[in-house]
Amino acid sequence: MADTVREIERKYEGGDGTGQVRLPDLSGAAPVATAVDRGTVELDAVYYDTTDRRLHAAGITLRRRTGGSDAGWHLKLPVAPGVRDEIRTPLSTRVPGTLTALVRSRTRGALLTPLVRIRSRRDVRHLLDEDGTLLAEASTDAVTATPMRGHGAPAEWTEVEVELAPGADPGLLDALEPHLREAGLRPSEAPSKLARALRATGIEELTAPTPPDAEPDTAGDHVLAYLREQAEALATLDPGARLGQDDAVHQMRVATRRIRAALRTYGKVLDRRATAPVTDELQWLATELGVARDREVLAERLRTRLGEVPRSLVRGPVRARLRRWSAGRNNGTRKHITSVLDSKRHLALLDALDTLLAEPPLRPAAARQPDAVLAKAVLREYGRLVTRVEHALAADPGTRRDAALHDARKAAKRVRYAAEAATPALGKEAKRFAGQMKAVQTLLGDHQDSVMARTTLREMAAAADDAGEPTFTYGLLYGREEQCADRTERELPGVWEKASDKRWRQGLEP
């Protein structure tokens, strides 16, 4: 069983060049009232990674630690600078399968082996407020790092660490920093003990990471930079999708769609004949992830709609049936997502993306300046959207119009993603244009959600009828969804007129 803890901390080292590190008395450093000595603990941790250090390159650490109150396996996933989510499992001789799965998007099945052993003699102080509530733990660590693979030399250093207590105000770290600096400490240059150990022992020099790419210059540079950003998002969001974190699956699906849209839109930059297999696999992944996302959105919509109905009009066990419908799908969805992310097909897609980005099939336009190349591609997508919106507006009400509006929504999304990808090169004009396309996409998305909600309400009403339950409330909700769809259809001409105004495209047109 795994537990997740949000870790917010800052590390400090000696700033006087002597290597001397001393934790000052922080009593009275508002809002700290007292600093209580909690003694010394001995910590012994072995850090694991692939031979080419894929976890470290992604800012992830995996360790097996003994000593202290939280002995066990710890997987730390980056959230923001100084903030990480730590997933903990009990001690075992091998890397737990739970943690192995959470880093599979990085390891792709490569073996995790011991990299470095870090032992710390930790002097601990608890920082308390006037009521005796724990605000933070401040510690001085005397550290010894020893390579586990026969390369590099042992290293020693001392550092100070301040970690917030659960629920404490993150502003406390800012309040304490002047006191620590006054005592001769400065923020550590290394983001973690492992990062410092790799440099101090010489391991980092043996397999130094590739230097960052230069600033994008050509059209190809900009497209590839965007694709790398989205591919990285796919891997980063993988653990959250497995853990059921809010919005992780949705954002993963968005990244998938953005990559696919860019490969299709910028066919003058990247050869579509070479990228087609990847595009097809991205469509498969988006579809699989959509099973979870669409149900999640639909369940929330129905809960909200039901909450708007007066109690006197809720006939029968509607809420209970909705809860069962939602829970049953959520349980199955979680298993489905895990099976998809663990599949050979998904891992092969990630490998194919890496290969594509490492050896991109560039076309001649990739070497040109980005302005004309990217703008022309965005406007081509916009032209397709114009055709679809006009078709939808002319379609007869009912299923034909519903389908046409859904097609227009997908086209609007593709134009938006194309403009967002071009924004670093084209600037505020592309950003404003993307905003207008998002407004169209949002309105059409609400219409499609109403279509899906009505389908589900019909199914739930049929099940309720078979069980001898009243169906009045389902019909009421169905009628409200019809009204919602009618309203979005009436609003569409005005929203489209504004979004299609020439002024939004003037900065893009050659």
N, C-alpha and C positions, 0 to 999 in steps of 0.2 A: 504494500500500500504506500502511495506517495503523498506527501504533504507539500504545499507550496507556500513560501514565505517571501514577501517583498522586502528586499534588502536595499536600504538607502544609506550610503556611507561615504566618507572621504578618508583618504590616506595621506599621511604627511611624512616627510623625511627631514633630516638635519639640513639647515640652510646656511650654516656657517662654514662649510667646507671641511670640517673636522670629523664629520660622521657622528658627532655626539647628538643624542636624541633624548630629550627630557619632556615628559608630559607635565605641563604646569598645573597648579591648583586652579580648577575652574569653578570653585565655590564662589558664588556671587556674580558669576557671568550670566546676566539675565537671560532666560528665566531660571537658571540653575541656582538652587538654594544651597545644596550640599553635594559633595563628591565623596562617595563611600568606597573604601578599599574593599574589594571582593577577593583578594588573594591572587595566587598564581596558578595557572593551569598549563599543562604540557600537551601540545597538539601535534599530531603526526599525520601528515596527509600525503598520499601518492596521487599524482595527477596523471590522467590518461588522455591519450589522443591517438590519431592515426600517425603513421610514420612521417607523413608530409604535413602534419599539424593543421589539419583542416578546421578543427574546433577552435583552436587559438586564432586562426585567421578570421574567423567569424565572431570573435569576442566571447566565445563560449568556454567555460571551464567545467571539467568533470573530475571529481576527486573522491577518493575513499579515505575518510578521516576517522581516527580514533582519538580519544581524549575529549574533554569538555562535555557540555550538556547535550550536544547535538551530534554525537558520533554517528556515522553512517555514510552513505553515498550522497553526494551533493552535486547536482547539475545546476549551473548558473547560466541563465539566459539574459542577454543584455536587453534593457528596456529603454534607457536613456543614460547620458553620462552620470556615473555615480549611482545608478539605479539598476538593480538586477532582480529577476525572479529566481529564487532558489528552490528547486524541487528536491525533496529529501526522501530517501528510502532507507530501510534498516541495513545494518552491516551484513555483508555476504562475501564469499570468496571471489565471486565473479561479478562483472558489471551487470546490474539488474536489467532484465529485458525491457522493463518500463522505460528506463533511461536510454537504452540503446535505440528504442523506437523513436524517442523524441529528438535524436540527432541524426536520424537516418537520411534526411534530406541533405545533410553535410557529408556523412561518411560513405553513403551509397554502398554499404556492405563491407567497407574496408575495416580491418581488424583494429580494435582499440587496445592499445598496450601501454604499460607504464612509461611515462615520459620523464618525470622529475619527482623527487621526494622533498617535501618542505616540512621541516620541524620548527615549531615556534614555542618559545617560552613566553607566555602572555601574562602580563600584570594587568589586572582588570580593575576599573573603577566604574561605579554606577553614578550617573548624574541624575539627581532627584530635584523635583520642584518643592515648593513650601509644604505641599500636602504629602510628600513622600512618594509621589508618583514617578516611576522611571521615565526619564526623557531620552536618555541615550547611554550607550556603553562606550567608554573611552579606554583604550588599552595601549600598552607599549609592548611591541612584539620583538623579541630577539630571535632572528630567523636564520636558519641554516638550510641551504638548498643543495641537493645532491643529484646530478644527472643519473638516470636509470638505464641509459642505453649505451654507456661506455664512451660518450663524447662529452667534452667540456670538463671543467674542474669545479669542485665545491665552492660555494660562495656564502658569505655571511653579511648580514646587515641588521639594522634596527629601524623600526618604523612605528609611527603612531597611527591608530585607526579610531575613528569616531563613527559609530553606527547608531542610527536612530532606533528608538524603541517602537514597536508596532503602534501606529496611530499618532505618533508624535509629529509636531509641526516641522516640515522640512526647513522652515526659516531658521530653526535652531542652529543648523550647520553654518549659516551665514553669520549668526550672532557670535558663535564661538571662534570663528576663523581669526579675527583680529587678535584675540588672546593667544592663540597658538602661534601666530606669526611673531608676536611680540616676544615669545619664548624662544625664537630662533628656528621655528619650524616653517616649512613651505610645502605646498601641495606636491605630492609625489608625481614624478613624470610618468611613472608606470601606472596603468589603470588597475592592476591587480598584482598580487604576490607572484602569480605564475609568470606574468609578463616581465616582471623585474628579475625573476629567477632565470628565465631564458636568456636574458641579456647578460646577467651577472655571471652565469656559468659558461657562457660562450656558445650555447646551443643556438641562439638566435642568429649568430653569424654564420653558422654552418648551412642553414637553409633560410636565408633572408627572404622576406616576402618581396614580391614584384613591386617596384615603385609605382605610385599612382599614375594614371594616364594624364597626359597634358590636357589643357583646356580644349574643348571641342572647337574645331576650326571649319572643317568642311561639312557638307551635308551628311556624308557618311559618319563623321565623328559624332554629330548630334543624334542621329538615329541610333547608333550603337550605344551611346551613353544612356539613352532612354531605355533601350532594351536591357542593358545590364542592370539598371535600377529596378526594373520590374522583375527580372529573373532573380535578383537578390531578395526582393520582397516575397517571392514564392517560397524560397528556402527559409526565410526568417519567420514567416507566418505558419509554417508547418507544425511546430510544436503546439502553438496556440489552438490550431484547428483540431489536433488530436486531444487536447485537454478540454475542449469545449469552451474556450474563452470567447467572450462576447465579440462578435463581428469578425473574428479571425477567418472563418470560412468565406464570409462575404468579401473581405479584402483580398483573400487569396484568389477568389473568382475574378475580382476586378483586375488584379495583376495579370491573370491568364488572358483575359479579354483584351487588355491593353497591348500585350505582346502580340497577340494574334492580329489585332487591328493595325498595329504598326507594320507588321510584316506584309499585310495586304495593301495598306495605303501607300507605303513607300517602296513599291515594286520597282521604281526607277533607280532606287539606291541599292537594294538587295534583290538578287535574282530570285523571282518567285518560283522558278522551277526547282531551285535548290532548297528553298524554305518551305515548299508545299507540304512535305511530310511532317515537319514540325507544326505547321499551321493546323493540319488535320488532328494531330495529337492534342494540341491546345484546345481545340473544339471539343474533343472527347473529355478532357479534364474539366473544362468549364461546365459541360453538361452534367457530369457526375457530381461536381460541387454544387451545382444548381439545385439538385434534389434536396439538399439540406437547406440552402438559403431560401428557396422559394417557399418551403413549408414553414420555415421560421418566420418569414415576413407575413405569410398568410395567417398563421396562428395569432400573431400579435395584432393584426388588423381585425380579426374576428373578435378577439378579446376586447379591443377598444370599442368596436361597434356595439357589442353586447352591453358594455358598461354604460353606453349612452341611452339604453332603453330603460324606461321607468320600470320599477320592480313589478308594478301591477300588470305589465304587458309581457313579462317573462313567464311563459306557461310551460310547465314541465321541467325536467332536469337538464335544461339547456347548458348551463355552466358545467355541470358534471360531464356531460357528453363531450363538450368542447375540450375539457381538461384531458379526458381519456384519449380523444383524437390526437391532441397535441403531444401528450406524453408518449403514446405508442409510436408516433412518427419520430419523436426526438430520440427515443432509445434505438430504434432501427437506423436512424440517420447517423448517429455517432459511430455505430459499428460499420456502417457503409463507408463513411469518410475514412475511417482507419484502414479498412481493407483496400480502398483506392490508393491511399498514400503509401501503403506497404507493397503495392503491386509492382511487379517487374516492369509493367508498362509505364507507370509513373516515374520510376527511377530512370528508365531508359529515356524518357522525355527530358528529365533534368540533365542527363548526360548529353543529349542531343543539343540542348540549349547551350551548354558549356562549349561544345564543339563549334556550334554556329557562331558564337561570340568570339571564340579564339581564332577561327578561320572563316571570317564572314565572306559570303559570295558577292562581293561588291561589283556594281555595274559602273560604267563611265560617269554617270551623274553623281556618284558618291564623292568624287574628287572636286566637284564644283562648290562654289560658295552656297551656303544653305538658304539664303533668302528666297531666290526664285524657285529652287528645287522643292523646298518644303512647302512654300506657299501654294505652288501649283498643285501639289498633291492634296493639300487641305481643300482647296477650291473644287477639285474633281469630286471629292467625297461630298462636298456641299451640293454639287449639281445633282448627284444621285438622291440626296435627301429631298431636294425641291420636287423631283418627280414623284417620290413616294408620298409626300405630304399632299400634293395636288390630287393624287389618285385617292387618297384616304378621304379628303374633303368632298370628292365627287361621288364616293361610294354610297350605295343605299344603306340606310340604318340596318343594324342587325349583325349577323355573323360575318358578312362580307366587310363591313366597315370595321368591325373589331379586328379582323385579320389584317386589314390594310393599315390601321393605326398601330398595330403591333410591329409591322414591318417598318413603318416610319420611325417608331421609337428606336429600333435597332440601328437604323441609319443615322439618327440624331446622335446616338451614343458613339458611333464610329467617327462622325465628324468631330465630336467633342474630344475624343481621345487623340485624334490626329492633330487637333489644334493644341492640346496640352503638350503633346510630344514636341511640337514645333515652337512652343513658347520660349524656351531658353535661347533660341536663335532669332525668333521674330519679335519677341518682346511683348509689350502691353497690348498691341493690336490683337495678337493671337490669343492672349489671355482673356480679353474682353469678348472676343468672338466665341471662345470656348464657354464662357459664362452664359451667353445667349443660347447656345446649343444645349447646355445643361438645363435651362429653363424649359425648353421644348421637350427634352427627354424626361424631365420630372413629371410634367403634365401628362405625357403619354404613358409614363410608367404607372401613374395613379389610375389611369383608365384600364390598363392591362390588369392591375391588381384587382380592380372591381370585377373584371371578367372572370378571373380565377376564383374570387370569393363567391360569386354566384354559382359557379360550377360546384364548389365544395358545399355550399349551403343546400343545393338540391340533393346532393348525396347524403348529407347529414339528415335532412328532412325525411328522405326515403327510409333511412335506417331507423329513425325515431318512429315513423309510421309503422314499420314492421314490428317494432317493440311495443306498440300500443300507446305511445307517448303523443302528447299534443304537438302539432307542427306549426301552430300559429306564429310563434316567435321567429322561426326560420323564414317564414314568408315575409314577415315584417322586415327582417334584416335584408332579405333579398330585394325588397322594394326600395330600401334605402340605398343599396348598392346600385340599383338601376338609376336612381336619381343622381348619384355621384357620377356615373358614367355619362349621363345626359349633360350634367354641368360641365365636365371636362370637354365634351364635344362642342359645347357652345363657346367655351373659352378659347379653344384651339385657334380659330381664325385670328383673334386679337393677339395672342401670344406669338403666333407664327408671323404675323405682319410686323411686329416689333423685332423679332429675332432675324427676319430676313431683310431688314432695312439695310440699304447699301452701305451706310456709314460704318457698320461693323466689319465690312469686308474691304473697305478702302485701303487700309494699311497693308492688306495681304495681296491685293491685286497688282500685277506687274505694271 
